[in-house]
Amino acid sequence: MTDWPEVESRVFMTTGRRIPAVLVRGEGTRVWDDAGKAYLDFFGGPAVQSLGHCHPVLVQAIEEQARTLIHVSNVVYSVPQLKLAELLTANSCCDRVYFPNSGAEANEGAIKLARKWGKERKSGAFEIISAAGSFHGRTLAAVTATGTERYSAPFAPLPPGFVHVAYDDMEALQQATTPQTCAILLEPIQGEGGVNVPHASYLPAVRAWCDANDILLIFDEVQTGMCRTGPLFAYQGLGAEPDVMTLAKGLASGVPIGALLAKESCAVFTPGDHGSTFGGNPLATAAAYAVTKYMLDTDMPARVDQISAYLLGRLAAIQERLPLVTGVRGKGLLLAIGLAREVSEQVVRDCLEAGLIVNNVRPDAVRLTPPLTVSEAEVDEAAAILEQALARAA
């Protein structure tokens, strides 16, 4: 059998650490490695496999579109692209959409859109405020907007015009605002920062501040969108509408696509301002349309609320039995288990050995982002493995 980790060590650029599993097949909540071992996938990409692995609705859409038309240039009209655009705008607060290939590209587009809006509509304002602990992608502007220095420091000097403030701190945000502020960029719930949920008053207060100071509010819903927290978009359950919103991850349940959405009032791009060779291609948009329509047709928000409550109940029971667990945070199926000590890497390793994939999002936190289609039986199975791993780390 081919030693794939050895191949990776010879030919692949080292941009991150991998867990010791070579996955070759997936179905629903389960994946199999090249030795035939099965795992429950409660990581999912992260939060990418919204309908689980190889959902029949998605597979059928890909097969049909692949036989019809895979790629055309964006200089012509594409029916799958426009059907998806109509579906997303009809079910959100936004009026216009553009499709790149990823969340980082979507945020890069949002940054460009905000700067052009500031140049044309706010006397050249160009600064964007984002939050400490945030994550907005790996392109140069997106990683500069990301409020985590270890991601951006190796690439200094960084583009100017980005200011970081504490998350969930309204006073800090107000103090950082100047006449040069064109936008505030926030995750409604911070994902890579550790699944950090703001106080209920925070996002509505940010919205009011933006309205009072003529500032665009951008929500990075790359991880929180597509029913991950319950509603189709997280903002719909948090009391504040954005002017601009970005999506990716769960939008096509594994097929690479991003989305940049904006209200009419700030959709200032004109021909030549932005573009992509592959962005919004027929294959990706057909996949995303099938996933989004399935979510709407089957009332996925209600299902997420139900299975989330069940999972939270199982995690609460674990917390009662294990002092190592300090709490559970998050919404829907974007959750993190807080730990009293920095042992999340050990917990993840032990879970993997027992057939469960989870993520050490922070040294003292384990993230759970299972498919939205996960069953109660699979939750029970995962909870049993997780409790054993946490008990060993206690």
C-alpha positions as CSV (number, residue, x, y, z in Angstrom):
1,M,0.0,0.0,0.0
2,T,1.3,3.4,-0.9
3,D,2.7,5.4,2.0
4,W,0.8,8.7,1.3
5,P,2.2,10.6,4.3
6,E,5.7,9.9,2.9
7,V,4.6,11.1,-0.5
8,E,3.3,14.3,1.0
9,S,6.5,14.9,2.9
10,R,8.4,14.8,-0.4
11,V,6.2,16.8,-2.8
12,F,3.8,19.0,-0.8
13,M,4.5,22.5,0.6
14,T,4.2,22.3,4.4
15,T,1.4,24.8,5.1
16,G,-0.1,23.0,8.1
17,R,-0.1,19.9,10.2
18,R,-2.2,16.9,9.3
19,I,-3.9,14.4,11.4
20,P,-2.6,10.8,10.7
21,A,-5.5,9.6,8.5
22,V,-5.6,9.1,4.7
23,L,-9.3,9.4,3.9
24,V,-10.5,7.9,0.7
25,R,-14.3,7.6,0.9
26,G,-17.2,9.2,2.7
27,E,-21.0,8.7,3.1
28,G,-23.2,10.8,5.4
29,T,-21.4,11.4,8.7
30,R,-18.8,8.7,8.1
31,V,-15.5,8.5,6.3
32,W,-13.1,5.6,5.7
33,D,-9.3,5.6,5.5
34,D,-7.1,3.7,3.1
35,A,-6.9,0.8,5.5
36,G,-10.7,0.5,5.7
37,K,-11.1,2.0,9.1
38,A,-14.4,4.0,9.6
39,Y,-14.6,7.3,11.4
40,L,-17.5,9.6,12.5
41,D,-16.7,13.0,11.0
42,F,-17.6,15.7,13.5
43,F,-15.2,18.2,11.9
44,G,-16.3,18.2,8.3
45,G,-13.8,20.4,6.6
46,P,-14.4,22.4,9.0
47,A,-18.1,23.0,8.7
48,V,-18.0,22.3,5.0
49,Q,-19.9,19.1,4.7
50,S,-23.2,20.7,5.5
51,L,-25.2,17.8,4.1
52,G,-22.6,15.2,5.0
53,H,-20.4,13.4,2.6
54,C,-21.7,12.6,-0.9
55,H,-25.3,13.5,-0.2
56,P,-27.5,12.0,-3.0
57,V,-29.0,15.5,-3.8
58,L,-25.5,16.9,-4.3
59,V,-24.2,13.9,-6.2
60,Q,-27.1,14.0,-8.6
61,A,-26.7,17.7,-9.2
62,I,-22.9,17.3,-9.9
63,E,-23.5,14.3,-12.2
64,E,-26.2,16.1,-14.3
65,Q,-24.2,19.3,-14.6
66,A,-21.0,17.5,-15.4
67,R,-22.7,15.9,-18.4
68,T,-24.1,19.2,-19.5
69,L,-21.6,22.1,-19.0
70,I,-18.7,22.2,-16.5
71,H,-17.2,25.6,-17.3
72,V,-17.8,28.7,-19.3
73,S,-16.3,32.2,-19.0
74,N,-18.1,34.8,-17.0
75,V,-18.3,36.9,-20.2
76,V,-21.4,34.9,-21.0
77,Y,-24.6,34.1,-19.1
78,S,-24.8,30.9,-17.0
79,V,-28.1,29.6,-15.9
80,P,-27.0,27.7,-12.7
81,Q,-25.1,30.8,-11.6
82,L,-28.2,33.0,-12.0
83,K,-30.5,30.5,-10.4
84,L,-28.3,30.4,-7.3
85,A,-28.0,34.2,-7.2
86,E,-31.8,34.5,-7.2
87,L,-32.2,31.9,-4.5
88,L,-29.6,33.5,-2.2
89,T,-30.9,37.1,-2.6
90,A,-34.5,36.0,-2.2
91,N,-33.7,34.4,1.1
92,S,-31.4,37.1,2.6
93,C,-31.3,40.8,3.2
94,C,-29.0,41.3,0.2
95,D,-29.8,42.3,-3.4
96,R,-26.6,41.5,-5.4
97,V,-24.2,38.6,-5.4
98,Y,-20.9,37.6,-6.9
99,F,-19.4,34.1,-6.8
100,P,-15.6,33.5,-6.2
101,N,-14.1,30.1,-5.3
102,S,-13.6,30.3,-1.6
103,G,-14.2,32.2,1.6
104,A,-10.9,34.0,1.5
105,E,-11.7,35.2,-2.0
106,A,-15.2,36.3,-0.9
107,N,-13.7,38.4,1.9
108,E,-11.1,39.8,-0.4
109,G,-13.9,40.9,-2.6
110,A,-15.8,42.4,0.4
111,I,-12.7,44.4,1.3
112,K,-12.4,45.8,-2.2
113,L,-16.1,46.6,-2.3
114,A,-15.9,48.5,1.0
115,R,-12.8,50.5,-0.1
116,K,-14.5,51.4,-3.4
117,W,-17.7,52.4,-1.5
118,G,-15.6,54.5,0.9
119,K,-13.8,56.2,-2.0
120,E,-17.0,57.0,-3.9
121,R,-19.5,57.6,-1.1
122,K,-17.5,58.6,2.0
123,S,-14.8,61.1,1.0
124,G,-12.1,58.4,0.4
125,A,-12.5,56.5,3.7
126,F,-10.6,53.3,3.5
127,E,-10.0,51.8,6.9
128,I,-11.6,48.6,8.0
129,I,-12.1,47.6,11.6
130,S,-12.0,43.9,12.5
131,A,-11.7,41.9,15.7
132,A,-8.9,40.3,17.6
133,G,-9.1,36.5,17.3
134,S,-10.9,36.7,14.0
135,F,-10.1,34.7,10.9
136,H,-11.0,35.9,7.4
137,G,-8.7,33.9,5.1
138,R,-5.1,33.5,3.9
139,T,-4.9,36.0,1.0
140,L,-2.8,39.0,1.8
141,A,-5.7,41.5,2.5
142,A,-7.8,38.8,4.2
143,V,-4.9,37.7,6.5
144,T,-4.2,41.3,7.4
145,A,-7.9,41.8,8.3
146,T,-7.6,38.6,10.4
147,G,-7.0,39.6,14.0
148,T,-4.5,36.8,14.8
149,E,-0.9,38.0,14.5
150,R,0.7,34.6,14.0
151,Y,-1.1,34.2,10.7
152,S,-0.1,37.7,9.3
153,A,3.3,38.4,10.9
154,P,5.4,36.3,8.5
155,F,4.1,38.3,5.5
156,A,4.9,41.9,6.8
157,P,4.9,44.6,5.6
158,L,1.1,44.2,5.4
159,P,-1.3,46.4,3.5
160,P,-2.3,49.5,5.4
161,G,-5.9,50.4,6.5
162,F,-6.8,47.6,8.9
163,V,-7.5,48.2,12.6
164,H,-8.1,45.4,15.2
165,V,-10.2,45.8,18.4
166,A,-11.3,43.3,21.0
167,Y,-14.3,41.2,20.0
168,D,-17.6,41.8,21.8
169,D,-16.3,45.2,23.1
170,M,-18.5,48.0,21.9
171,E,-16.4,50.7,23.6
172,A,-13.2,49.6,21.9
173,L,-14.9,49.6,18.5
174,Q,-16.3,53.1,19.1
175,Q,-12.9,54.4,20.1
176,A,-11.3,52.9,17.0
177,T,-13.7,54.6,14.6
178,T,-12.5,57.6,12.7
179,P,-13.6,59.6,9.7
180,Q,-11.4,57.2,7.7
181,T,-13.5,54.1,8.8
182,C,-15.4,52.7,5.8
183,A,-16.4,49.3,7.2
184,I,-16.5,47.0,10.2
185,L,-15.8,43.4,9.4
186,L,-17.0,40.8,11.9
187,E,-17.8,37.1,12.2
188,P,-21.2,36.9,13.9
189,I,-19.7,34.0,15.9
190,Q,-15.9,33.6,15.8
191,G,-15.0,30.2,14.4
192,E,-11.3,29.7,14.3
193,G,-11.0,32.0,17.3
194,G,-12.5,29.3,19.5
195,V,-16.3,29.5,18.7
196,N,-16.8,32.8,20.5
197,V,-20.4,34.0,20.8
198,P,-20.9,37.7,21.5
199,H,-23.3,39.1,24.0
200,A,-26.8,39.4,22.6
201,S,-26.6,43.2,22.6
202,Y,-23.3,43.4,20.7
203,L,-24.2,43.0,17.0
204,P,-27.4,45.1,17.3
205,A,-25.2,47.8,18.9
206,V,-22.6,47.5,16.1
207,R,-25.4,47.8,13.5
208,A,-26.7,51.0,15.2
209,W,-23.2,52.4,15.4
210,C,-22.7,51.8,11.6
211,D,-26.0,53.5,10.8
212,A,-25.1,56.5,12.9
213,N,-21.6,56.9,11.4
214,D,-22.3,55.9,7.8
215,I,-20.1,52.8,8.0
216,L,-20.7,49.5,6.1
217,L,-21.2,46.4,8.3
218,I,-19.7,43.3,6.8
219,F,-20.5,39.9,8.2
220,D,-18.1,37.1,7.4
221,E,-20.5,34.1,7.4
222,V,-18.1,31.8,5.7
223,Q,-18.3,29.4,8.7
224,T,-21.6,30.4,10.3
225,G,-23.8,30.5,7.2
226,M,-25.9,27.8,5.5
227,C,-27.8,26.7,8.6
228,R,-24.7,26.0,10.6
229,T,-26.0,27.9,13.6
230,G,-29.7,27.2,12.9
231,P,-31.1,29.9,10.6
232,L,-30.0,29.9,6.9
233,F,-27.6,32.8,7.9
234,A,-26.5,33.4,11.5
235,Y,-27.4,37.1,11.3
236,Q,-31.1,36.1,11.1
237,G,-30.9,34.8,14.7
238,L,-28.7,37.5,16.1
239,G,-30.7,40.7,15.6
240,A,-28.6,42.6,13.1
241,E,-28.5,42.8,9.3
242,P,-25.3,43.3,7.5
243,D,-24.8,45.5,4.4
244,V,-22.3,43.0,3.0
245,M,-22.1,39.2,3.7
246,T,-19.6,36.5,2.7
247,L,-20.3,32.8,2.4
248,A,-18.4,29.6,1.5
249,K,-17.7,26.4,3.4
250,G,-21.2,24.8,3.7
251,L,-22.6,26.5,0.6
252,A,-22.0,23.5,-1.7
253,S,-21.3,20.9,0.9
254,G,-17.8,20.2,-0.3
255,V,-17.7,21.7,-3.8
256,P,-15.4,24.8,-3.8
257,I,-17.4,28.0,-4.0
258,G,-17.8,31.3,-2.2
259,A,-20.3,34.1,-2.3
260,L,-20.1,37.9,-1.8
261,L,-23.5,39.4,-1.2
262,A,-24.4,43.1,-0.8
263,K,-27.3,45.4,-0.5
264,E,-28.1,47.5,-3.5
265,S,-26.9,50.7,-1.7
266,C,-23.3,49.5,-1.5
267,A,-23.0,47.1,-4.5
268,V,-20.7,49.6,-6.2
269,F,-18.7,47.3,-8.4
270,T,-18.8,48.1,-12.1
271,P,-17.3,46.2,-15.1
272,G,-13.6,45.7,-14.7
273,D,-13.5,46.1,-10.9
274,H,-13.4,42.4,-10.0
275,G,-13.5,39.0,-11.6
276,S,-12.5,35.4,-11.6
277,T,-11.8,32.7,-14.2
278,F,-13.4,29.9,-12.3
279,G,-15.6,31.7,-9.9
280,G,-19.3,31.0,-10.3
281,N,-18.8,28.2,-12.8
282,P,-21.8,26.1,-13.8
283,L,-20.6,23.0,-11.9
284,A,-20.0,24.8,-8.6
285,T,-23.2,26.9,-8.8
286,A,-25.4,23.9,-9.7
287,A,-24.0,22.1,-6.7
288,A,-24.6,25.1,-4.4
289,Y,-28.1,25.6,-5.8
290,A,-29.0,22.0,-5.1
291,V,-27.6,22.2,-1.5
292,T,-29.3,25.5,-0.7
293,K,-32.7,24.5,-2.2
294,Y,-32.6,21.2,-0.2
295,M,-31.9,23.2,3.0
296,L,-34.9,25.4,2.3
297,D,-37.3,22.7,1.1
298,T,-36.6,20.4,4.1
299,D,-36.7,23.2,6.7
300,M,-33.1,22.5,7.7
301,P,-33.1,25.3,10.3
302,A,-35.7,23.4,12.4
303,R,-33.7,20.2,12.1
304,V,-30.5,21.9,13.2
305,D,-32.3,23.3,16.2
306,Q,-33.6,19.9,17.2
307,I,-30.4,17.9,16.8
308,S,-28.4,20.8,18.4
309,A,-30.5,20.6,21.5
310,Y,-29.9,16.8,21.6
311,L,-26.2,17.2,21.2
312,L,-26.0,19.9,23.8
313,G,-27.9,17.7,26.2
314,R,-25.3,14.9,25.8
315,L,-22.5,17.4,26.2
316,A,-24.1,18.8,29.3
317,A,-24.2,15.4,30.8
318,I,-20.5,14.9,30.1
319,Q,-19.7,18.2,31.7
320,E,-21.5,17.1,34.9
321,R,-19.4,14.0,35.1
322,L,-16.0,15.5,34.1
323,P,-14.5,18.6,35.9
324,L,-12.1,19.0,32.9
325,V,-15.0,20.3,30.9
326,T,-15.6,24.0,31.8
327,G,-18.5,24.6,29.5
328,V,-19.9,24.3,26.0
329,R,-20.3,27.4,23.7
330,G,-21.7,28.1,20.3
331,K,-25.0,27.8,18.4
332,G,-26.6,25.2,16.3
333,L,-24.0,22.7,15.1
334,L,-21.0,25.1,15.6
335,L,-19.9,24.2,19.1
336,A,-16.8,24.1,21.2
337,I,-16.1,22.3,24.5
338,G,-14.1,24.4,26.8
339,L,-11.4,22.6,28.8
340,A,-9.8,23.5,32.2
341,R,-6.3,22.6,30.8
342,E,-4.6,22.8,27.4
343,V,-5.1,19.1,26.4
344,S,-7.3,19.5,23.3
345,E,-4.6,18.0,21.1
346,Q,-4.5,14.8,23.2
347,V,-8.3,14.6,23.2
348,V,-8.4,14.9,19.4
349,R,-5.7,12.2,19.0
350,D,-7.6,9.8,21.3
351,C,-10.9,10.5,19.6
352,L,-9.2,9.7,16.2
353,E,-7.9,6.4,17.5
354,A,-11.4,5.5,18.6
355,G,-13.0,6.5,15.3
356,L,-14.1,10.1,15.8
357,I,-12.7,13.1,14.0
358,V,-13.0,16.4,16.0
359,N,-10.8,19.5,16.0
360,N,-8.6,21.2,18.6
361,V,-9.6,24.7,17.6
362,R,-7.7,26.1,20.6
363,P,-5.3,24.4,23.1
364,D,-8.1,24.4,25.7
365,A,-11.1,23.9,23.4
366,V,-12.4,21.1,21.1
367,R,-14.6,22.1,18.2
368,L,-17.6,20.1,16.9
369,T,-19.0,20.8,13.5
370,P,-20.8,17.6,12.4
371,P,-23.0,17.5,9.3
372,L,-26.4,19.2,9.6
373,T,-27.8,15.7,8.7
374,V,-26.2,13.9,11.7
375,S,-28.6,11.5,13.5
376,E,-29.3,11.1,17.2
377,A,-27.7,7.7,17.1
378,E,-24.5,9.1,15.6
379,V,-24.5,11.8,18.3
380,D,-24.8,9.1,20.9
381,E,-21.9,7.2,19.4
382,A,-19.7,10.3,19.1
383,A,-20.5,11.5,22.7
384,A,-19.4,8.1,24.1
385,I,-16.1,8.3,22.3
386,L,-15.6,11.9,23.3
387,E,-16.3,11.3,26.9
388,Q,-13.8,8.5,27.1
389,A,-11.2,10.7,25.5
390,L,-11.9,13.6,27.8
391,A,-11.8,11.2,30.8
392,R,-8.3,10.0,29.8
393,A,-7.1,13.6,29.5
394,A,-8.6,14.6,32.9
